[in-house]
Amino acid sequence: MPLMTISMQHGKTFEEASQRLATAVDAVTRRLGTLVRRVEWSTDRSQVRLEGIGFWIAMQVDVQVVHVSADIPVLGRLLGSSVPTHLKAIVRRTFQRTLKKA
């Protein structure tokens, strides 16, 4: 499976987006379980790279956008198209805009 990229506006403050990035990483690591061998954060916690045998996922937030890149050739062959689908769903769920009640 080739390189996958997702970028979406998060509509959050940088601090909140960084917190949500941690939430997304937790969800991904729960989903992939022991397949994740290493999680490496930047010092400001705005970037993270998850690595496992035969795959990597990089996630980053800036003041407007969350960016996700992943290369999951082995996982794609083992688990089919469910991995990119679940990764996209986790990112969308975690960063989607929430409507404020009037």
N, C-alpha and C positions, 0 to 999 in steps of 0.2 A: 504494500500500500504506500503510495507516495506521500510526500510532505503535505501536511494539512495546515491551513492557517485560518484563524478567525480573528476579526477585529470588530468591536462594537463599542458605541458610546455608552458610558455607564451612568452619566447624569448624577454623579456623586461627588462629594469633596474628595480630594486626594487621600485624606486620612481614612475616610469611610471605604473608598475603593481598595486601599491597602488592606483593611480589615476583611473586606469581602474576598480579596485574593486568598487570604489565609483560609477562609471558609471553603472556597473552591478547591484549594489544595487538599484540605481534609476530606472533602467529598470524593475527590479523585483517588486519594490513597485508600479510602475505605472501599471504593469500587474495585480497584485493582489489587488490593490486599498485598500479599507477599511478593507480587511481581515487581513492586517498587522497591528498588535497592538503595536509592539515595535521593534525598531532597536537599537542595542547596539554595539558600536564600541570599539575596544581596544585603548589604549592611542596613539599608533603609527599608527593607522588606517590601520593595515595590517590584521586585523581580524574583522569580524562582525557577529552578530547573529540577524536574523529576527524571530520574533515570532508572532503567531496569534492563534486564537482559534483552537486547534487541530493540529497545525503544527509548525515546526521550520526549519530554513535553516541557516547553518553556512558556512561562506566563509572565506578563508584565502589565502594570498599570501606569498610566500617566495622568495628567490632570483631566483628560477628557475620555480616553479610550482604554479598553482592556484588549491586549493582544495575546493571542495564543498560537503557538506553532508546535507541531508535533510530527515526529517521524516514528511510525508504529508498524514497520513492515512485519515483524515477527508476530506481534499481537494481532495484527490484521489477518494474518494467515491462520492463527490459532482460533481467534474468536470471531472472525468475520467482520462485517460492517458495524457490529454493535459498539465497538470501542469509539470510533469517531462520533457516532450518533449520541452515545452517552456523554462524551466529553463536551460536545456542543450543548447538550441539554443542561449539564451542570453549570456551564458558563452562563448560559442565558438565564437560568433560574436564579443564580447567585447575584447577577448584576442587573437584572431587569429593573426597569423603573417601577416604583410603587406609586400608585395614585393616592393623593392626599384627599381625605374626606373633607368636604366643605362644612 
